[in-house]
Every structure is written in structure tokens, then in C-alpha cells.
Amino acid sequence: MPDKTDVPVQRRSGAESSRKVLHLLLAFNERRHTRTAAELAAELGTPLSSVYRYLSVLREEGMVEEARPGEYRLSLLFVGLAGAARAAGDSLEKVARPVLSSVAEKGGETTLLIKRVGWNATCVDRAESPHPVRLQFEPGQPMILHKGSASRVLLASMPPDDRRRYLATVKDLTAPQREQIEADVDTVARVGWVESFGEVDEGIWGASAVIRDCGDVVAALGVAGPLYRLQHADRARIIDLVVGGAAEISRVLEGRS
């Protein structure tokens, strides 16, 4: 009779492999649409042999194909999946799109709509800055939850037990850093917005505010840009745009509900 104590270990191992496959798929985007196995292995921190194994399974399922010898791309199967996501009719993106465009135009910096998906913050839409030097951020790109303005407002909205479980998984955080994040959460949750200075990328400033639907936080509206062109008055003006834009989206969502 099999030892039952082995079952959880096997399940965790399988889940970890599945997670690696999903991360491999998420490594493809509009700018990096064709990748080599070596690039994927380096980005994921995964042995090259494992990456080849994942790619083999994905090719068998028709999800990945060879663009050129040794280079891989997503198949057209994902066009159908993208259509299914759009057809699901998530009105948040539709409601937020005009506000994103308006904030980007008035603020002059890239504006993002970000949701929490599990233990990641994920960009679901963006409006580009008109400047030639601007933040490069791809829809679908996952982010950690404890760094960056959008991530921090979404972290603050999580149930306390979930938040503590997430922070416990972040191995590079010291106990004092976890305590500081927990202390900041109350302030962020109370005011509903936060700004960040170089937390994710050096020299990048960001500000984000929560979007609510019937009182529940469903997303964050954020702006990010290089600090060198954003003086105090510029940052204050953008924060007003972000807070006002998030409130506008929230009003429309709540009115619809």
C-alpha cells in the first residue's frame, strides 16, 4: 500500500511543473514573440533540458511551433483564446479604456490597468506615453505584489491572512521588511493610492489608485514614467489624474452593478 505521506509531495511537484509551463508561455509577448530555448531557460531559471521537455509537450498540443530552427513562437491557437477572453465581455477593460487614454494624454506618461491574478499583479491594458522615451510594459506581464505602486495597492486590498501567506513565500524579504510592508498596508488601504520611487526599475516613478466595484477592489489604475522628467508639481498633477480616473471608473462600474 503506498505511503500516504508521499502524496502531497507529488502534488506539489506536479503543480510546480505546471507553473513553469505557464511561466514559459507568459515569456512570449508582442516584443519578444520568438524565443530560443536557451533564452527561456535563462529567463525562467530552469534547466535547459526541462525547457526542451516543456516545449515538446506544447508543440504536441499545437500551442507552440518552430519559427526557425531552434526558435519558437506561440501558435495561432492563441488568437482563438484571445478572442474567447474578449468575448467573455469583461466590462472593466471597456469602461477603463477611455479613462486610460485620457490620463495618458493629460499626464504625458504611460497609464496602466492592473489586476491581481492569484499572487501576481498583471497588466491587462495600457495607454502609451506620447514621449519617445517611455515605459515598456506588455499586457499580460505578471509582477510581484510587494513592489511598485499598483502592486502595493492591490496587496493592501487582500484579506490579511492571504497577504501574510503571500509575504511568507517571498524569500528575499527579511522579518523587518515584512513588518514594514504590513505597517504600510493600513495607510495604503485607508487612502486608496500610493506612489513609488524606483521600487521595480531604477529611476522610474509610479502612482496608482484602487478601482472598486460595489466596494470591492477589482483593479488598480496606475501611471509610470522616468523620474528625471517628473518634478514635484508634475507628480502631484498626475496623482490627481490617477485618483480621479480610478474614482471615475469605480462610479461607472458601481452604477452598472
Buried (B, 14 or more C-beta within 10 A) or exposed (E): EEEEEEEEEEEEEEEEBEEBBEBBBBBBBEEEEEBEBEBBBEBBEBEEEBBEBBBEEBBEEEBBEEEEEEEBBBBEEBEEEEEEEEEEEEEBBEBBBBBBEBBBEBBBBBBBBBBBEEBBBBBBBBBBBEEEEBBEBEBBBBBBBBBBBBBBBBBBBBEEEEBEEBBEEBEEBEEEEBEEBBEBBEEBBEEBBBBBEEBBEEEBBBBBBBBBBEEEBBBBBBBBBBBEEBEEEBBEBBBEBBBBBBBBBBEBBEEEE
